Amino acid sequence: MASENTLTTSDEGKQVVTHDNEVVGQVVSVAEHSAEVNPDTDLSDTMMSKLGWSGHEETYRLEFNEIDAVVDDQVRLKSS
């Protein structure tokens, strides 16, 4: 497992969840300071807006400073 709020390629495929356990997507690739997330198909426009994701992109960037922790098979986001 990576440190508390950074990711490595071993975290690819993990679910990305909010602080209240709503699944928002899946990590598809990891870079030096961020990850690319494939959004969940059922993600509401309201939640997309809260995450700062706009439009209908295939993936969205998740900066490591937005991550609260990496726990088991989940990347948990900080509460906003």
N, C-alpha and C positions, 0 to 999 in steps of 0.2 A: 504494500500500500504506500502511496505517496505521503508526503508530509501533510499536515492538516488542511491546507488550502491550496495546494498545487497538484497538478496532474502529470502523469507520465503516459507513455503509449500503452502501458498495461491497464490504464483506466478507460481506454476506448471501448465502447459498447455499454458502459454503465449508464443507468438512468440518471437524469438530472431532475431533482425534485425541489419544491419550495420548502420553506420552514414548516408548512402545515401539510406536507406529504403529497402535494399535487404534482403529478408527473408532467414535466414540461417538455421533455425531449430526451435524446440519447447522444452521448459523446461519440462523434465519428472520427475526429482526429485531434491531436494535441500538438501545439507549437510551444515555443519557449515561454511565453507569458499568457497564453490563452488557449482555448479549445474551440473547435467548431462543433455546434450542436444541431442535430436534425430535430426540428420541433415535432412534438406529438401531434398527430392528425386531429385530435379532438380539442386542441388548445384554443381557448376562447380569445376573441379579439381584445377583451379587457386584460387578460393575463399577458398577451403579447405586448400590449402597451405598457403594462407594469414592468416588463422585462426590458423595455426599450427596443423591442423587435418590431419593425414595421414592414409592410408589404408582405409578399408571399414568397420569401426566399427559400431555397432548398436547405440552407444551413445558416446559422447565426453565430456570431462570435461571443464567447463567454470569457471575460477576463478573469484571471485567477483571484483578483481582489473582490470578486462577487461571490466567491465560494466560502461557505462557512466551514465545511468539513467534507472529507471523503470517507464514507463509512460503508464497509462491505461492498455491495454492488450499486451504491448510490453516491452521487455527487450532490450534496445538500447546499442550497443557496442561502445566503444571508437574508434575514428578514429585511424588508424595505420600509 
